[in-house]
Amino acid sequence: MKTIHIRIKGTGEKSTVVCRKRAFEEGIPKYLSETKKRAFVFTDDNVYRLYKRRIAEVFGEARIHVMPAGEKYKTTDTLFALIDAMARERLHRGDALIALGGGVVGDIGGLAAALYMRGISCVQVPTTLLAQVDSSVGGKTAVDFAGVKNLVGVIRQPELALADPTFFETLPPREIDCGLGEIVKHGALDGELFDLLWDNRNFLTDLDFLSEIVPKNIAFKADIVSKDPHENSLRKCLNLGHTTGHALELYDGTLSHGEYVLIGSIYEARLAARLLKESDKAYLDRFEQLARSVLQADPAAFDIGGAAEKARLDKKNVSENGIVVTAPLKRGEYALLELPYDDYVRELLTIREGL
């Protein structure tokens, strides 16, 4: 078992992440018994179908609100349907919302908990590899709005997150690859993680290996979040691959989030190799090999020119015509690049021709 604590300096805000098998079955009853809170469960129809028996065993008669599964339902309509259900259940500030599912459920549930009565407790139970290493840790909550990913949201830490590797047993291979997209991204930011991934690159989908590396990824991200909860400086490194990845995700939409992050990371690694003289070309080649070992799609098979327009709306941009990219640089190091939009498009198209 590994327990990771996130403490936000200067605010007193804290969050606990427990990583171990049966964290769900054992952690939820312990939490509810110790806090005396009433649970309100939020999940999606895929998770409810797969785990209906486990949910019943853990929560008994607790109220369950089920949303349709899928990124396309990460909307204000779904958010306010959840808040309406919470109000009809007459939840009060001493109760807790349990977000049981992948990143969409975690984002919407976390945002609803933050908004309802100006904030009730939230417990994240991420059921996908991606959600365990990414969205359930760090407090980012949001819904998509006006065609922009995660446009409406807040940063608010969950009181507790339970990362249980037994959920991986029911994930299809593509969902494993999706989570590995974020894990490989973390490897680009931390030298020890990169070495571990590189040395095990032929075994990345092995469930025992994933059980070992997930707590290391969570601890890495938790350390960054503790130091920079609101993404003012250090936490911006976690956007590596996301500017181009999000643009492709919004424009194309046929792959998973993690797959787009991998594609975005490949393009942005090549941006660094082309534009930054201090970049380590040999390392960036190995990083691209690692990303491609997980990625099933061809990075050159997408309309980069069309997708680039979506990057104009990226929240990381600081000027009207500038595109901000977090690019891998060398082992354990990254760089922030800001390119004029026309240069960004031209560079991506050039890179695409060479893939």
C-alpha positions as CSV (number, residue, x, y, z in Angstrom):
1,M,0.0,0.0,0.0
2,K,1.2,3.5,-0.7
3,T,-0.5,6.6,0.7
4,I,0.3,10.0,-0.8
5,H,-0.5,13.3,0.8
6,I,-1.1,16.5,-1.1
7,R,-0.8,19.6,1.1
8,I,-1.3,23.0,-0.5
9,K,1.0,25.6,1.0
10,G,-0.7,28.6,2.6
11,T,-4.2,27.4,2.3
12,G,-4.5,24.4,4.6
13,E,-6.1,22.4,1.8
14,K,-5.1,18.8,1.7
15,S,-5.9,15.6,-0.2
16,T,-5.0,12.0,0.4
17,V,-4.5,9.4,-2.3
18,V,-4.5,5.7,-1.3
19,C,-3.0,3.2,-3.9
20,R,-3.6,-0.5,-3.3
21,K,-5.7,-3.4,-4.3
22,R,-9.2,-3.3,-2.8
23,A,-8.8,0.3,-1.9
24,F,-12.4,0.8,-3.1
25,E,-14.0,-1.9,-1.0
26,E,-12.0,-1.1,2.1
27,G,-11.4,2.6,1.8
28,I,-15.0,3.8,1.2
29,P,-16.5,2.1,4.3
30,K,-13.6,3.3,6.4
31,Y,-13.9,6.9,5.2
32,L,-17.7,7.0,5.7
33,S,-17.4,5.5,9.2
34,E,-14.7,7.9,10.3
35,T,-16.3,11.1,8.8
36,K,-20.0,10.1,9.5
37,K,-20.8,11.5,6.0
38,R,-23.7,10.4,3.8
39,A,-22.6,9.2,0.4
40,F,-24.1,10.2,-2.9
41,V,-22.6,8.2,-5.7
42,F,-22.1,9.5,-9.2
43,T,-21.0,7.2,-12.1
44,D,-21.7,6.5,-15.7
45,D,-23.7,3.7,-17.3
46,N,-20.6,1.7,-18.4
47,V,-19.1,1.6,-14.9
48,Y,-22.5,0.9,-13.4
49,R,-23.0,-2.1,-15.7
50,L,-19.5,-3.5,-15.0
51,Y,-19.5,-2.9,-11.2
52,K,-23.1,-2.9,-10.1
53,R,-22.5,-5.7,-7.6
54,R,-19.4,-4.1,-6.2
55,I,-21.2,-0.8,-5.9
56,A,-24.1,-2.4,-4.1
57,E,-21.8,-4.2,-1.7
58,V,-19.9,-1.0,-0.8
59,F,-22.7,1.5,-0.7
60,G,-25.9,-0.4,0.1
61,E,-28.9,1.9,-0.1
62,A,-26.9,5.1,-1.0
63,R,-28.4,7.2,-3.8
64,I,-26.7,6.6,-7.2
65,H,-26.9,9.1,-10.1
66,V,-25.9,7.6,-13.5
67,M,-24.8,9.7,-16.5
68,P,-24.4,8.4,-20.1
69,A,-20.8,7.4,-20.7
70,G,-18.6,9.4,-23.1
71,E,-16.8,12.7,-23.6
72,K,-19.6,14.1,-25.6
73,Y,-21.7,14.2,-22.4
74,K,-19.1,16.3,-20.5
75,T,-21.5,19.3,-20.7
76,T,-23.3,21.8,-18.6
77,D,-26.5,19.9,-19.1
78,T,-25.0,16.8,-17.5
79,L,-23.5,18.9,-14.7
80,F,-26.7,20.6,-13.8
81,A,-28.7,17.3,-14.0
82,L,-26.3,16.0,-11.4
83,I,-26.7,19.1,-9.2
84,D,-30.5,18.8,-9.5
85,A,-30.3,15.2,-8.4
86,M,-28.1,16.2,-5.4
87,A,-30.7,18.9,-4.5
88,R,-33.6,16.5,-4.7
89,E,-31.7,14.2,-2.4
90,R,-31.4,17.1,0.0
91,L,-27.7,16.7,0.4
92,H,-26.1,19.1,3.0
93,R,-22.6,20.3,3.5
94,G,-21.7,17.4,5.7
95,D,-22.3,14.9,2.9
96,A,-19.9,13.6,0.3
97,L,-20.1,13.0,-3.4
98,I,-18.3,9.9,-4.6
99,A,-17.2,10.2,-8.2
100,L,-16.8,6.6,-9.4
101,G,-15.5,6.3,-13.0
102,G,-13.1,7.7,-15.5
103,G,-12.0,11.2,-16.2
104,V,-15.3,12.5,-17.4
105,V,-17.1,11.3,-14.3
106,G,-14.3,12.7,-12.1
107,D,-14.3,16.1,-13.8
108,I,-18.1,16.6,-13.6
109,G,-18.4,15.1,-10.2
110,G,-15.6,17.2,-8.8
111,L,-17.1,20.4,-10.3
112,A,-20.6,19.6,-9.0
113,A,-19.2,19.0,-5.5
114,A,-17.3,22.3,-5.6
115,L,-20.4,24.2,-6.7
116,Y,-23.1,22.6,-4.6
117,M,-23.7,24.7,-1.4
118,R,-20.4,26.3,-2.3
119,G,-18.6,23.1,-1.7
120,I,-19.2,19.6,-0.2
121,S,-16.6,16.8,0.2
122,C,-15.6,14.9,-2.9
123,V,-14.0,11.4,-3.0
124,Q,-12.6,10.3,-6.3
125,V,-12.6,6.6,-7.2
126,P,-10.9,6.5,-10.7
127,T,-11.7,3.3,-12.6
128,T,-9.4,3.9,-15.6
129,L,-5.6,4.0,-15.8
130,L,-5.8,7.5,-17.3
131,A,-8.0,8.8,-14.4
132,Q,-5.7,7.3,-11.8
133,V,-2.6,8.9,-13.0
134,D,-4.1,12.2,-14.2
135,S,-7.6,13.6,-13.6
136,S,-8.2,12.2,-10.1
137,V,-5.1,13.9,-8.7
138,G,-4.7,17.6,-8.5
139,G,-8.2,19.0,-8.2
140,K,-8.8,20.2,-11.8
141,T,-12.5,19.9,-12.5
142,A,-14.4,21.1,-15.6
143,V,-16.9,20.6,-18.4
144,D,-16.5,21.4,-22.0
145,F,-18.4,24.5,-23.3
146,A,-18.8,26.4,-26.5
147,G,-16.6,23.9,-28.4
148,V,-13.7,24.4,-26.0
149,K,-12.4,21.5,-23.8
150,N,-12.5,22.2,-20.1
151,L,-13.6,25.8,-20.5
152,V,-15.8,26.0,-17.4
153,G,-14.3,24.6,-14.2
154,V,-12.5,25.2,-10.9
155,I,-9.4,23.8,-9.1
156,R,-10.5,22.1,-5.9
157,Q,-8.7,19.1,-4.3
158,P,-10.8,16.0,-3.6
159,E,-10.7,15.0,0.1
160,L,-9.7,11.5,-0.8
161,A,-8.8,9.5,-4.0
162,L,-8.7,5.7,-4.1
163,A,-6.4,4.3,-6.8
164,D,-7.4,0.6,-7.0
165,P,-5.5,-1.5,-9.6
166,T,-8.1,-4.2,-9.7
167,F,-10.2,-1.9,-11.9
168,F,-7.5,-2.4,-14.7
169,E,-8.6,-6.0,-15.1
170,T,-11.8,-5.0,-17.0
171,L,-10.2,-2.3,-19.1
172,P,-10.0,-2.9,-22.9
173,P,-6.5,-2.6,-24.4
174,R,-7.2,0.8,-25.9
175,E,-8.0,2.2,-22.4
176,I,-4.7,0.9,-21.1
177,D,-3.0,2.7,-24.0
178,C,-4.9,5.8,-23.2
179,G,-3.6,5.9,-19.7
180,L,-0.1,5.1,-20.9
181,G,-0.2,8.3,-22.8
182,E,-0.1,10.3,-19.6
183,I,2.4,8.0,-18.0
184,V,4.8,8.4,-20.9
185,K,4.2,12.2,-20.6
186,H,5.3,12.1,-17.0
187,G,8.3,10.1,-18.1
188,A,9.3,13.1,-20.3
189,L,9.3,15.3,-17.1
190,D,11.0,12.9,-14.6
191,G,14.3,11.2,-15.5
192,E,13.8,8.2,-13.1
193,L,10.3,7.5,-14.5
194,F,11.6,7.8,-18.1
195,D,14.4,5.2,-17.3
196,L,11.8,2.8,-15.7
197,L,9.5,3.1,-18.7
198,W,12.4,2.7,-21.2
199,D,13.8,-0.3,-19.4
200,N,10.3,-1.9,-19.4
201,R,9.1,-0.7,-22.8
202,N,8.2,-4.2,-23.9
203,F,6.1,-4.8,-20.8
204,L,4.2,-1.5,-20.4
205,T,0.7,-3.1,-20.6
206,D,1.5,-5.8,-18.0
207,L,-0.9,-5.4,-15.1
208,D,1.8,-6.0,-12.5
209,F,4.0,-3.4,-14.0
210,L,1.1,-0.9,-14.1
211,S,0.4,-1.6,-10.4
212,E,4.0,-0.7,-9.7
213,I,4.3,2.4,-11.8
214,V,0.9,4.1,-11.1
215,P,1.8,5.1,-7.5
216,K,5.1,6.5,-8.8
217,N,3.2,8.6,-11.3
218,I,0.7,9.8,-8.7
219,A,3.5,10.7,-6.3
220,F,5.3,12.7,-9.1
221,K,2.1,14.6,-10.0
222,A,1.2,15.1,-6.3
223,D,4.5,16.8,-5.6
224,I,4.0,19.2,-8.5
225,V,0.4,20.0,-7.4
226,S,1.5,20.6,-3.8
227,K,4.0,23.2,-5.0
228,D,1.8,24.9,-7.6
229,P,-1.9,24.0,-7.2
230,H,-3.2,26.7,-9.6
231,E,-0.8,26.2,-12.5
232,N,1.0,29.5,-12.1
233,S,4.5,28.1,-12.8
234,L,5.8,24.6,-12.2
235,R,2.5,22.8,-12.9
236,K,2.5,24.1,-16.5
237,C,5.0,21.3,-17.2
238,L,2.1,18.8,-17.0
239,N,0.7,20.4,-20.2
240,L,3.4,18.7,-22.2
241,G,1.9,17.4,-25.4
242,H,-1.5,18.9,-24.6
243,T,-1.5,22.0,-26.8
244,T,-1.3,20.0,-30.1
245,G,-3.0,17.0,-28.5
246,H,-6.1,19.0,-27.4
247,A,-6.3,20.7,-30.8
248,L,-6.3,17.3,-32.5
249,E,-8.8,15.9,-30.0
250,L,-11.2,18.8,-30.6
251,Y,-10.9,18.7,-34.4
252,D,-10.7,15.0,-35.0
253,G,-12.3,13.2,-32.0
254,T,-11.8,9.6,-33.1
255,L,-9.1,8.6,-30.6
256,S,-8.8,8.8,-26.8
257,H,-7.4,11.6,-24.8
258,G,-4.2,9.7,-24.0
259,E,-3.6,8.8,-27.6
260,Y,-3.9,12.5,-28.6
261,V,-1.4,13.4,-25.8
262,L,1.1,11.0,-27.3
263,I,0.6,12.4,-30.8
264,G,0.9,15.9,-29.4
265,S,4.1,14.9,-27.5
266,I,5.7,13.6,-30.7
267,Y,5.0,16.8,-32.6
268,E,6.1,19.0,-29.7
269,A,9.3,16.9,-29.2
270,R,10.1,17.5,-32.8
271,L,9.3,21.2,-32.4
272,A,11.9,21.3,-29.6
273,A,14.5,19.5,-31.7
274,R,13.9,22.0,-34.6
275,L,13.8,25.2,-32.6
276,L,15.8,24.8,-29.4
277,K,19.5,24.5,-29.7
278,E,19.9,23.2,-26.1
279,S,17.6,20.2,-26.9
280,D,19.1,16.7,-26.6
281,K,18.3,15.1,-30.0
282,A,19.3,11.6,-28.9
283,Y,17.0,11.7,-25.9
284,L,14.1,13.1,-28.0
285,D,14.5,10.3,-30.4
286,R,14.2,7.8,-27.6
287,F,11.2,9.6,-26.2
288,E,9.5,9.4,-29.6
289,Q,10.3,5.7,-29.8
290,L,8.7,5.2,-26.3
291,A,5.6,7.2,-27.4
292,R,5.3,5.2,-30.6
293,S,5.6,1.9,-28.7
294,V,2.3,2.7,-27.0
295,L,0.6,4.6,-29.8
296,Q,-1.3,2.5,-32.4
297,A,-2.3,5.4,-34.7
298,D,0.0,7.1,-37.3
299,P,0.8,10.6,-36.2
300,A,1.1,11.7,-39.8
301,A,-2.5,10.6,-40.6
302,F,-4.2,13.7,-39.2
303,D,-5.2,17.1,-40.6
304,I,-2.7,19.2,-38.7
305,G,-3.5,22.4,-40.5
306,G,-7.2,22.1,-39.7
307,A,-6.6,21.1,-36.1
308,A,-4.2,23.9,-35.5
309,E,-7.0,26.5,-35.5
310,K,-8.3,24.9,-32.3
311,A,-5.0,25.7,-30.6
312,R,-5.9,29.4,-30.8
313,L,-8.5,28.8,-28.0
314,D,-6.1,26.9,-25.7
315,K,-6.2,28.2,-22.1
316,K,-2.4,28.0,-21.9
317,N,-2.0,30.8,-24.5
318,V,-1.1,34.3,-23.0
319,S,-1.5,36.4,-26.2
320,E,-4.1,36.6,-28.9
321,N,-1.8,35.3,-31.7
322,G,0.7,33.3,-29.7
323,I,0.5,29.5,-29.2
324,V,2.2,28.2,-26.0
325,V,3.7,24.7,-26.1
326,T,5.3,22.7,-23.2
327,A,7.9,20.7,-25.1
328,P,10.3,17.9,-23.9
329,L,13.9,19.1,-24.0
330,K,16.3,16.6,-22.4
331,R,16.1,13.9,-19.7
332,G,13.9,15.2,-16.9
333,E,13.7,18.7,-18.5
334,Y,11.1,20.7,-20.5
335,A,10.8,24.1,-22.1
336,L,7.9,26.5,-22.7
337,L,7.7,27.7,-26.2
338,E,5.5,30.5,-27.5
339,L,5.2,30.7,-31.3
340,P,3.2,33.1,-33.5
341,Y,0.2,31.2,-34.8
342,D,1.4,31.2,-38.4
343,D,4.8,29.8,-37.4
344,Y,3.2,27.1,-35.2
345,V,1.1,25.9,-38.2
346,R,4.1,26.0,-40.6
347,E,6.3,24.1,-38.2
348,L,3.7,21.4,-37.6
349,L,3.1,20.9,-41.3
350,T,6.8,20.6,-41.9
351,I,7.1,18.0,-39.1
352,R,4.1,16.1,-40.5
353,E,5.8,15.7,-43.8
354,G,8.8,14.1,-42.1
355,L,7.0,11.6,-39.9
